[in-house]
Amino acid sequence: MTAVPPPEAPLDETPIQRALRLKQAALDARPKPPRGGKFQRQQAAGIAAGNSKPWMTR
């Protein structure tokens, strides 16, 4: 059985390049967390998410 590359695959693609392309496609297909909000601000500021000490905020 010969593997036929899908139309979006380059003809000179190596097996490692194919694996990386498939991995990236699988990662892109995963659901993304919502953008913005308190969680992302805390992550950007280096504060632990779910901080149980509100008096410690900046």
C-alpha contacts under 8 A as a table, 3 or more apart, distances in Angstrom:
res1	aa1	res2	aa2	distance
5	P	9	A	6.02
5	P	11	L	7.68
6	P	9	A	5.52
7	P	10	P	7.81
9	A	13	E	7.06
9	A	18	R	7.73
10	P	13	E	5.42
13	E	17	Q	5.98
13	E	18	R	6.33
14	T	17	Q	5.15
14	T	18	R	6.18
15	P	18	R	4.97
15	P	19	A	6.12
16	I	19	A	5.05
16	I	20	L	6.18
17	Q	20	L	5.10
17	Q	21	R	6.10
18	R	21	R	5.08
18	R	22	L	6.15
19	A	22	L	5.17
19	A	23	K	6.04
20	L	23	K	4.99
20	L	24	Q	6.09
21	R	24	Q	5.19
21	R	25	A	6.19
22	L	25	A	5.05
22	L	26	A	6.17
23	K	26	A	5.09
23	K	27	L	6.18
24	Q	27	L	5.05
24	Q	28	D	6.06
25	A	28	D	5.09
25	A	29	A	6.20
26	A	29	A	5.14
26	A	30	R	6.69
27	L	30	R	5.44
28	D	31	P	7.98
35	R	40	Q	7.30
36	G	39	F	7.48
36	G	40	Q	5.59
36	G	41	R	7.20
37	G	40	Q	5.71
37	G	41	R	6.43
38	K	41	R	5.12
38	K	42	Q	6.14
39	F	42	Q	5.17
39	F	43	Q	6.21
39	F	49	A	6.23
40	Q	43	Q	4.98
40	Q	44	A	6.11
41	R	44	A	5.15
41	R	45	A	6.11
42	Q	45	A	5.06
42	Q	46	G	6.10
42	Q	47	I	4.93
42	Q	48	A	6.72
42	Q	49	A	6.26
43	Q	46	G	5.13
43	Q	47	I	5.86
43	Q	48	A	6.92
43	Q	49	A	6.85
44	A	47	I	7.65
47	I	51	N	7.51
48	A	51	N	5.65
51	N	54	P	6.94
53	K	56	M	5.52
53	K	57	T	7.56
54	P	57	T	5.67
